Amino acid sequence: MPKRSEKDEYRVVGSVLEELGLDRQAALELKLKAALHQKILQLVKRRRLRARDLERILEIQQPRVSELMRGKLSTLSVARLLLYADLLGAEAEVKLRSRAHAAA
């Protein structure tokens, strides 16, 4: 539930994605996309790639490179992000962890 602080700031207690009204599946997909996007940005930074380099490596046009770099995740699927990571030399691995509060 949101709470108002003394300074009249809006604070979220719990999941921001739930607060935005996203269903569980959409929230999980957005979390996965965000994690993939962060790793891709790290690869780009580590390799010191420029927009032109990304156009060539990912075989996409400049507007798509811009969307990727700005984090416009609504235009990118998980599959597309995985492909980009692969083209940048990364290997995807799926790990699942149990949550302590998960229902049995």
N, C-alpha and C positions, 0 to 999 in steps of 0.2 A: 504494500500500500504506500502511496506517496505521502510524504509529510512535508509540512511547511516548517522551515527553521525560523529562528528568531529574526533573521535578516530577510525574511520573506523569500527565501530561495526554494526552489523546487528540488526535493531530494527523493530518490527512488530507493525503496527498501525491497530487495529481491532482484529479479531480472529486468533489465531495461527493455529487453525484447518483449517480455510479457506485458510490460507497462505500455508498450507501443501497440499492443493488441494483436501481435503475431501469434498464430497457432504454433503448437509445439514443433511440427514438422518444418514450417517456414523458419522458425527461430534456429533450429538445429542446422538447417541448410545455410543460413546466413552466417552462423558461427564458423562452419566449415569453409565457406567462401572467404571469410575474413582471415582465417588462419592461412589458407593457401595464398591469398593475396600478399600477406605480410612476408611469407617466405619468398615469394617471387620478387618482391621489392628488395629483400636482402640479397638475393642472387644478382639482381641488376646492379645494386650499389657495389657489391663485392667485386664484380667483374668490370665495373666502371663503364657500363654500356650507355650509349646515347640513344636518343629516339630513332635515329637512322639505323643504328645497329639492331634495335628491336624490330624495326620494320623488316629487315632482311632475315633475321633469325626466326622470328615468329611468323613470317610471311603474311603480315597484315599491313593495312594502310595507316597513315599517320593519325587519323581520328580515332582508330581503335587503340593505338599505342597510348594516346592521350587519355582515353577512358580508363585503360588499364593502370596507368601511372597515377591517375587522380582517384582511383578506387571506386569507379562507378560500377559497383558489383551487380546492379540490376540488369546490366547488359551482358554479363558474363555468367556462364553456367559452370558448375563444378567440373564437368568434363572438359570444358575449354581451358579452365585454369590448370587442370592436371596436364593437359597437352602443352601449355606454355611452360610449365615447370619442367616437363620432360625435354622440350626443345632447348631450354636453358641449362640442361645438364643435371637436373635433379632427379632423384628417384623417390617416388611416393611410397609411403608405408602407412598402413592403417593400424592404429593401436586403440584398443578399447580398455577403459578402466572402470572398475566398479565404483559407484558412489555409495558412501556410507548411508545416506538417507533414502536410497532407492527402495521402492516397494518390492517385497519378495514375491 
